[in-house]
């Protein structure tokens, strides 16, 4: 009888030791829910507060009625897949392309590509070209006027010191364009 109780106590001790050893493992802690999982501050999204629109005379939308501002998605899909003027654009290619190439270019709408698509995409992303003087506007925003650009071939005013010529470094190799 004492022997059986010692066997039971030994089994319980072995189970407790194995349990404590496994709780020390991080993966077992996460699986059992014993580990504290901190939220990632970069995945938490904040929602903008609700704003009442300035025009209070708007009619509420009616359920089941299409919006007047949106185009029908079926018509948009048909226009994208089957352009109406594909045959005319293919005929304008001339004899430089075979009939199969003209058909392929016409059916894939490759002849009606917007030439300003790169500008449209970069403006949608917010990377539009700010112009050549953008750096001057940013750097000298508070100044009265940006400093004048140095002129390469303008003569120095009378009484101004002559520019100092710089000699190449003795160990520097000459540059080749």
C-alpha positions, 0 to 999 in steps of 0.5 A: 500500500505504501509502495503504491502511494509512492508510485503515485507520488513519483508519477505526480512528481514526474508529471509536475517536473515535465510540466514545469520544464515545458512551461519554460519553453516559449512555444509551449507558453504561447500555445497554452496562453501563459505567455504575455503577447504585447500588441505591435504598435505598427499594426494598430490602426486608428480610425478617423472621427466621424464628421458631419457633412457641411451640406445638410440638405442632402437626400439620404440614399435609397436602398437598391438604387444605383448612385448617379455618380458611379458608372455601371460596372458591367459597362466598364468591364465591357469597354475595357475588354472589348473596345469599340474602336479597336479595328480602326486603330489596328488599321492605322498601324499600316503594313508594319504588323501582320494581321494576327499582330494587329488583331492581338493588339486590338483585342488587348486594348494595347493601342489605346494606352494613355500616354500619361499613365506614369504621371497619373500613377505617380500623382495617385501615389503622391510622388508627382514631379514638383518641378526644378525649383522645388528644392529652392522653395523648400530650402529657402522657404523663410528667406526673402530670396534664394541665393543666386546661382553661380555663373560659370563664365561671367567676368568678376566685377572690378575690385573683386579678388581673383578666384584662386586656382586649385591644384589637383592632389598629388596622389589623385588619379586624373578623371576620365569621362 
